[in-house]
Amino acid sequence: MAHRCEVCGKGPNYGNVVSHANNARRRRWNANLRSVRAVVGGARRRVKVCTTCLRSGRVRKAT
C-alpha cells in the first residue's frame, strides 16, 4: 500500500535539501499518517489517514 491518505489522497512531497555549501540532494517529505479504526460505509475498518483529516473531523472514529 502506498504512503497516501485514504481520505484526501495526500501523499509524499519531493524537493531538495540544500546545505550551507549549496549542495543539493533529493529527498521526500512523507504525509503524517496514522492508522485508525474508522467507520467507512457503515462498517468498521482500519484506514491510513493523515492527521489533518483527523483534526478537521473528516474521519469518524469507531468506538
C-alpha positions in Angstrom: 0.0 0.0 0.0 1.3 3.4 -0.9 2.1 6.1 1.7 -1.1 8.0 1.0 -4.1 9.3 3.0 -7.2 7.2 2.1 -9.5 10.2 2.7 -7.9 13.2 1.0 -5.2 11.5 -1.1 -2.3 13.5 0.4 1.0 11.8 -0.5 4.7 12.5 -0.3 6.2 15.8 -1.4 9.5 15.9 -3.2 12.2 18.5 -3.1 15.8 19.4 -2.4 17.7 19.7 0.9 20.2 22.5 0.4 23.2 22.7 2.6 25.2 25.8 3.6 27.7 24.9 0.9 24.7 24.9 -1.6 24.9 21.2 -2.1 21.5 19.9 -3.2 20.3 16.4 -2.7 16.8 15.0 -3.4 14.6 13.9 -0.5 10.9 13.4 0.2 8.6 14.6 2.9 6.0 12.0 3.8 2.5 12.8 4.9 1.9 12.4 8.7 -0.3 9.3 8.5 -2.0 7.4 11.4 -3.6 4.0 11.3 -7.1 4.4 12.9 -10.2 2.3 13.2 -12.9 4.4 11.4 -16.4 3.9 10.3 -16.4 3.6 6.5 -19.6 2.9 4.7 -21.3 1.8 7.9 -18.6 -0.8 8.7 -15.6 -0.5 11.0 -12.3 -0.6 9.0 -8.7 0.2 9.7 -7.5 3.0 7.4 -4.4 5.2 7.0 -5.4 8.8 7.5 -3.4 12.0 7.7 -3.6 14.0 10.9 -5.1 16.9 9.0 -8.2 14.8 8.2 -8.3 13.5 11.8 -8.3 17.0 13.3 -10.7 18.5 10.8 -13.3 15.8 11.5 -13.4 14.2 8.0 -13.0 10.8 9.7 -15.4 9.3 12.2 -13.6 7.1 14.6 -15.1 3.7 15.5 -15.8 3.2 19.2 
